Amino acid sequence: MAEKKSFMGIKMDDAALFKNFPTPASLMDENGNLIATNLAAKRPLGRSRDEITGAKLEELYTKEDVEKIKNAFEESKRTGRSACEATCLMGDGTTFPVILNFTSVRDEEGDIINVLETATDITELKERERELKAEKKYVSDLFNATPDPISIVDADDIRIYCNPAMEELTGLSMEELIGKPANIVFVEEERPDSKRILEGIMEGVHESGLSRTILTKDGRRIPVSAHIHARRDVDGKVIGAIVNLRDITELKEREDELEAKNAEMERFIHTVAHDLRSPLITISCFAGMLKRDIEKNKREDIETDFLMIVDAAGKMDRLLRDTLELSRIGRITNPPEDVSFKEIVNDALDQISGEMDSIEKDIEITVKDSISKSKKEKIVYVDKERIVEVLTNLISNSISYMGDQPEPKIEIGYRKDGAFFVRDNGIGIPPDQHEKVFGLFYKIDKKSEGEGTGLAIVKRIVEVHGGRVWIESEGKKGSTFYFTLLEKKKIRI
């Protein structure tokens, strides 16, 4: 049987296949020169087969690719096959990306005859790759920009990724978070339960709104709400979880505040009911006596009965007005504004001047130099009218409990730490009374004037302004009432 003819080392049957192969292909000699090109090669390149065959690599590919192509060509000679990515130059100057595959063609003795090069157009693949890259960046940007801390956890409870919000919440860096057990960010007593929840997630159970506590790097405990979703692969198999946390510190504070308000309301209602009952009993009692005295025409007793009823009714009216005043604080306020504390002090002293004129003793009221002579005034962001009320109530309280002090003095000022104060040299307040005096209708001296609402109103106003009020008093050496105000903080209504 006669040996079949060959074309450049390729049998004629194979040569026909090469010529009509649908993928652009070229034959290269062992030096890398193009020696033959199939019909499919000229279509994407916009060149004739002769132009392609006689061209140099620099004419068919971008300059950046030439060295890479040469290296892939040499690799195919050593190993039999190799590939690289390159950019083809078309006849009109436009380009398109390809994957070049090199396959060495050897004779029966194993010597290289030439190298077959095929080019696969990957324009669509590159476009899809670019789209996927854009989508991935979009998801990454969205993930990183999300204010809620998010972690991606594998099936073994190892955190494999998290967003910057997780760093901010925990105080831990990415290096300290990624590759570590996901539950290390929780307080120790919650970690076993977290492991059980992950096991449930692996079985497809969804968990939402779980209450957890984060233990930060600096030892703070932050309450969070955890939402855990199963993470699945392309076949739908659960391979881990996505954990979304939300800081609920403010919510917890509001809950605690609401609970405290409810408790305060209960005490308030109980106190009001108790204290209003007293004048009602008085009115009821003397109304009965008045009826009897009228029937017996005891004019002297009638007048006494009537005065007692009027007095009890007046007391009830004062109690109701003070109760209404206290209930309105925190709900109805004037718009907060930047005010000089010196101006607040002056307004309070103007309002208290009438009370000062009505008492027999001369009480010396001084304003600290830090207020009266300060070049840089202390500015507070407050409901001015309410803070004036705080000062007038504190000054009035000091006047009421001055006792037999021969040289009564009241001092107004503020400390370097920002605490404001009203100090007196009166009878003082025993330590066991320091909290009680801020209670509604509470009075140390039951015979003293007033209904015992002044300090309760002070406490409420200060708390609405985000501050606190307290007493420092040593025996009978007088008392100092301190209170704080948060500067530039919007008052909650």
Buried (B, 14 or more C-beta within 10 A) or exposed (E): EEEEEEBEBBEEEBBEEBBEBEEBBBBBBEEBEBBBBBBBBBEBBEBEBEBBBEBEBEEBBEEEBBEBBEEBBBBBBEEEEBBBBBBBBEEEEEEBBBBBBBBBBBEEEEEBBBBBBBBEBBEEEBEEEEEEEEEEEEEEEEBEEEEBBBBBBBBEBBBBBBBBBBBEBBBBEBEBBBEBBBBBBBEEEBBEEBEEBBEBBBEEEEBEEBEBEBBEEEEEEBBBBBBBEBBEEEEEEBEBBBBBBBBBEEEBEEEEEEEEEEEEEEEBEEBBEEBBEEBEEBBEBBBEBBEEBEEEEBEEBBEBBBEBBEBBBEBBEBBEEBBEBBBEBBEEBEEBEEBBBBBBBBBBBEBBEEBBEEEEEEBEBEBBEBBEEBEEEBBBBBBBEBBBBBBBBBBBBBBBBBBEBEEBBBBBBBEEEEBBBBBBBBBBBEEEBBEEBBBBBBBBEEEEEBBBBBBBBBBBBBBBBBBEBBBBBEEBEBBBBBBBBBEEBEBEE
